[in-house]
Amino acid sequence: MFSVGQKVVYVDGSCTNRSRSYEKLPTVGCVYTVRSIVPRGIYGFDDDGLLLAEIRNPLAWYPTGAGPRVFCELHFRARRFRPLRTTNIDVFTKMLEPAPARERELV
C-alpha cells in the first residue's frame, strides 16, 4: 500500500492514549515522508506500521497484541495515513485551450 519515500497525510488521530512525554506524534492533516515500513508480523502487531522521516523517536519497550513486549522505535499504524495526491495543473490548463480547427476539405 505504501512505499519508502512516499508522501502521506495523517488522517486519523483518534489514538491519544500515549502517556510518554518524550514521544513525538504525527499531527492530523500534516504531510509526512515514509522512512520505513514495519510489517505487522515482525513484532506481532495487528497492522503494518510506518516510520516517518520527519519524526524520530527513541527506542523503547512497547506491548504487542501477541504477547511479549518489544524494544523498537514507536511506529504508527499505516491505516491512519493516506497517500498524498497531487494534481498537476497542466491537465486543467490544457482543457481551457480551444480545440484546433479542422481544415475543411475542398470538394
C-alpha positions in Angstrom: 0.0 0.0 0.0 2.8 2.4 0.9 6.4 2.6 -0.2 9.6 4.2 1.2 9.9 7.8 0.2 6.2 8.2 -0.5 4.4 11.3 0.8 1.5 10.5 3.1 -1.1 12.6 5.1 -2.0 11.7 8.7 -5.8 11.5 8.7 -6.8 9.6 11.9 -5.6 11.0 15.2 -8.1 9.0 17.3 -5.4 7.2 19.2 -4.4 9.6 22.0 -3.6 7.1 24.8 0.2 7.9 24.7 1.5 8.9 28.0 5.2 9.2 27.4 6.2 12.8 27.3 9.2 12.2 25.0 7.2 10.6 22.2 6.7 12.7 19.1 3.4 12.0 17.4 2.1 13.0 13.9 -0.4 15.8 13.6 -3.7 15.3 11.7 -3.6 16.9 8.3 0.2 17.2 8.1 2.2 15.7 5.3 5.0 13.2 6.1 7.5 11.0 4.2 7.6 7.3 4.7 11.1 6.4 6.1 10.4 2.7 6.6 7.6 0.2 6.7 7.3 -2.2 9.6 5.5 -5.4 8.6 2.9 -6.4 11.2 4.4 -9.9 11.6 7.9 -8.8 12.7 6.8 -7.6 16.1 3.4 -9.4 16.3 1.3 -6.2 15.8 -2.1 -6.3 14.2 -1.3 -3.7 11.5 1.6 -2.7 9.4 3.4 0.4 10.8 5.1 3.4 9.3 8.3 5.2 10.4 8.3 8.8 9.3 11.3 10.8 8.1 10.1 13.9 9.9 9.5 12.1 13.3 12.2 10.1 15.1 11.5 8.6 18.5 14.0 6.8 20.8 13.9 3.0 21.2 11.6 1.9 24.0 9.6 -1.1 25.2 6.1 -1.5 23.7 3.4 -4.1 24.3 2.1 -6.1 21.4 -1.2 -7.8 20.9 0.7 -11.1 20.5 2.2 -11.2 24.0 5.7 -10.1 25.0 6.9 -6.5 24.9 9.3 -5.5 22.1 12.1 -3.0 22.1 11.7 -0.8 19.0 11.0 2.7 17.7 7.4 3.9 18.0 5.8 3.4 14.6 2.4 4.4 13.5 -0.4 2.3 12.1 -0.4 2.5 8.3 -4.2 2.7 8.2 -4.1 6.1 9.9 -2.5 7.6 6.8 -3.5 8.1 3.2 -1.3 8.7 0.2 -0.7 12.3 -0.7 -2.3 13.0 -4.1 -1.0 15.9 -6.1 -2.8 17.4 -9.0 -0.8 18.7 -11.9 -2.5 22.0 -13.1 -1.3 21.3 -16.7 -4.2 18.9 -17.1 -6.7 21.7 -16.4 -4.9 24.4 -18.4 -4.9 22.1 -21.4 -8.7 21.8 -21.1 -9.1 25.6 -21.4 -7.2 25.7 -24.7 -9.5 25.9 -27.7 -9.7 22.8 -29.9 -7.7 23.2 -33.1 -10.0 23.9 -36.1 -10.0 21.2 -38.7 -9.1 22.2 -42.2 -12.1 22.0 -44.5 -11.7 19.7 -47.3 -12.3 21.2 -50.7 -15.0 19.3 -52.6 
